[in-house]
Amino acid sequence: MSTINTEHYWMPFTPNRAFKKNPKIYTKAQGMMMTLADGREIIDATAGLWCTNAGHSRPQIAEAVQRQLLEMDYANPFGFAHEKAFELATRLAEEIAPAGINRVFFTNSGSESVDTALKIARAYWRKQGQGNKTRFIARQKAYHGVNMGGVSAAGLTPNRAAFGPGLEFSHLSHTCLPENAFSRGMGEHGADKLAYELEQQIAMYDASNIAAVIIEPMAGAGGVIIPPKGYLQKVRELCSEHNILLIFDEVITAYGRLGAGTAAGLTGVTPDLITTAKGLTNGAVPMGAVLASQQVYDAFMQGPETAPELFHGYTYSAHPVACAAALATLDIYRDEKLFERAAKMAKPWEDGIHRLDDLALSTDVRNWGLVGAIDFAAGPAANGTEGLTRAQSVAAKALEKGITVRAAGNTIMMSPPLIIEQGHIDQIFDSLLEAAAEVG
Ligand SMILES: Cc1ncc(COP(=O)(O)O)c(C=O)c1O
């Protein structure tokens, strides 16, 4: 490792100078485990960055990618196509999307999926002669990727602060309410109060100016923020009543994370557009997909048949190698029944994480599907690392004990691969309990 020149790589979302003084380098990833350069094996309690839902380095995906690279490495997606693009779109419509959502636009990331969905929403209203509908509504603490549309939607201040004006967005409150602290799954309180804010926003800006509401059904990167019971339904009702499109950003929640293909399917709340990425290819090859309702698609299928209906797309949309990886991933999800497995393991996961409820310094513990978060009291820990919050110190200590979790601010977040076993759950929460006790 000492031979690596760390100078030239400008790392994303990383304190580059601090990292380069003390680099943490991964060398291997298999199943639930990652290996560090010093040879230590650690449990990956975050599925990479919420993406390796079927576990790491699956041979089936690697072989599909290799075969595809040798057969056809690339195909121009503008005006041409290849068979796997259609096959994948069909399977996403039939196996992943909820009823009524059956058209697929391919991108290369979650950020591109978000910006694609925002553009589709604006263009949709123009197609209907309602070009004034350009505004969007999002939420505080939302993460919608890092392209300009997604940054405008973002509810995380550091992700917006350095980048100047964006699109016309307003932001509703996030849904992490103190009265729901320590809930198992969705909290009981607050749906009416939170949805009322949307009514107020619509009254303020007028529906004739609003293109879409975009929300993560469960906010991920902003701290695993779970909606209270009934909230998503109320948001859907308001959007329908006022003729506003609803976009679910399911970059994290799709592909089994909550025990179903999508949060929309799980909750029975159907938006007009769903953005996805990450678990689509098990994180192995960059790819995203925007899933659209037939109604949205049909609105575009008018005018001269020889002109593109949507002037939008990427050089790598429906890339053959990404399609091959996604098809192999969907095979694994289906054959190993991983979404059902996630639903089954959600209960032991819930029981495991709520062992931390009694820690004196945890202010909230929450879970949904195979996702969990622990909030720690603000500030540094008695025996913590200088410059780190208590949560970050606990995460650093947990790493020493062989577990990788994600710490942001005062929150520790976890989203393990769906292949997790009871033994991993025990190890993760034993280690976190020990780590929290040690840092104080
Ligand atoms: C809800 C959500 N939307 C969008 C994105 C952006 O995805 P990507 O990093 O693939 O661009 C993320 C990434 O974590 C996400 O969680």
The ligand as a Gaussian input file, in Angstrom:
#p B3LYP/6-31G(d) Opt

LIG

0 1
 C      -32.276000       8.621000      -3.240000
 C      -31.059000       8.808000      -4.090000
 N      -31.182000       9.433000      -5.266000
 C      -30.132000       9.607000      -6.070000
 C      -28.890000       9.165000      -5.719000
 C      -27.727000       9.395000      -6.622000
 O      -27.257000       8.208000      -7.152000
 P      -25.803000       8.154000      -7.839000
 O      -24.809000       8.329000      -6.756000
 O      -25.800000       6.804000      -8.492000
 O      -25.762000       9.248000      -8.849000
 C      -28.717000       8.501000      -4.512000
 C      -27.393000       8.010000      -4.086000
 O      -27.186000       7.581000      -2.975000
 C      -29.825000       8.329000      -3.666000
 O      -29.707000       7.751000      -2.474000

